[in-house]
Amino acid sequence: MLGGLETALRRSHPDRPAVLGRRGIRRGDLADLATMYAGALHHRGLTAGDTLGVAVRPGPRALAIMLAAYRLGLRVAVLDPSAGPDVLTARLALAQPALVVADAAAQAVAGWAQRLAGRAGLALPSLDRLGPVVTVGRRLPGCAPALESRAGGAAPDRSDMDGDAVIVFTSGTTSRPRAVVHTRASVSAGMAAVARLVGPRPDDVVLGGTFFVLVPALASGATVAQPARSSRKLAAQLGRLRPQHTYLTPPQLRAALDAGARFTGSVYSGSAPVSAALLDRARAAGATAAYGVYALTELFPAAAVEAAEKAAFDGDGDLIGAPLPGVSASVDDTGQLLLSGPSAAHRYLGEEPLRNVATGDVAHLDAHGRIVLGGRCKDMILRRAENIYPGLYEPALHVPGVNLALLVGVPAGDGDEKLVAVVEPQPGADERALRAALAAPLARMGAARPDAVVFAPVPVAGRSRKPDRAAASALAARLTAAGDGRG
């Protein structure tokens, strides 16, 4: 699908909008932009198999870079500027990109950009620690040199080659990051699965912001729009565009419904737990169908369930539906859900190929072969559809005067969680001084900054007296409910 998208954009209604909005672009212009980037990257000396770091806001420019990289046979390392400078530096050291392309917002680190960076939750290490960096899009003072425009006609076409396509970082620590590696085959299989599930048509409007939503829609000839950030604008956008297909995370969907949004066509929600009540609200707001989609970074998408089927389920656990065509599901002897299929990741970076994707979810298969979740067996915390891994950030909380510190999730309703830091001071430590000492590491945590910090002994359990995360979460819930936690 990716290999043929550039040609499809140019040959099929090139004057039609590809992406709507202030940063919109026509289909033919998107293809031309991808060709230009391919020529520019080739001119920089990048060849098949090289790794390209991409720190660009989602939109037409990011999509064009991905298409250019695919054409050249490059491997893309997706860099999230909101992860914080220490985590990002460790990820760069692991991926070792030959070049990093970044837009101005991703480079907003100091000086003129301090306020912009604060509003956007962005923090990158200084440019000299990133290695070779070039700017795409508008270049502002303090940015790296621009990626020079090239016609791209001489750039080789490696679209039909095998090998790695993308690196997506998920977890680990600053000393040992972890990243999912998808091949070109698994990415293509995942997008084909989305196309089968959603079924976009040439005249449709599809509202959604993820790569796996954009590409199948554009390949079918549909027009895409990225969701507005504010709930009020999102509700207005839905009313104005009347999309045939809408993909929103559960927090986006809840916010849009709270703002009075009305839906047309089918609605899909995933990236975090999706309750039957939330899907029913979407149906009541006009959606002809509402699906909860179960997906992981390692395998997207895995299963889906429509609102009516989910509401009718009266068993224990959370019904997420039957595995999608090509996906195989099983449960290991610990009760953990295992998945496999053509859209599964090949491996974790630096590790052996995967036989199955270990989801970290406790589950069982019902009599109909449907997947029913029974909770998570990993420490991962889900907040506002973002995966937060405590091990990435807890070491930074151990400043002088701190005996032990944990990041835990506290249920916030409808599958979401609040993130709370439980900090155990050393005997005699001054709480006011500790708060001052924690200010800098907390600020460097970016999107993983806790909603609250509470000072209390961290519960421990077992003969080894390891921290008890479940007990710590319960403690954090009591303290924050009592108003003892402050962010």
Beta strands, then each sheet from edge to edge (+ up, - down):
strand 1: 17-19
strand 2: 25-26
strand 3: 51-55
strand 4: 75-78
strand 5: 99-102
strand 6: 133-135
strand 7: 164-172
strand 8: 177-183
strand 9: 205-207
strand 10: 223-225
strand 11: 245-248
strand 12: 266-270
strand 13: 289-296
strand 14: 299-306
strand 15: 318-321
strand 16: 328-331
strand 17: 336-340
strand 18: 347-348
strand 19: 357-365
strand 20: 371-376
strand 21: 381-383
strand 22: 386-388
strand 23: 402-413
strand 24: 416-425
strand 25: 452-455
strand 26: 460-461
strand 27: 466-467
sheet 1: 1+ 2-
sheet 2: 6+ 5+ 3+ 4+ 7+ 8- 18+
sheet 3: 10+ 9+ 11+ 12+ 13+ 14-
sheet 4: 15+ 20- 19+ 17- 16+
sheet 5: 21+ 22-
sheet 6: 23+ 24- 25-
sheet 7: 26+ 27-
end
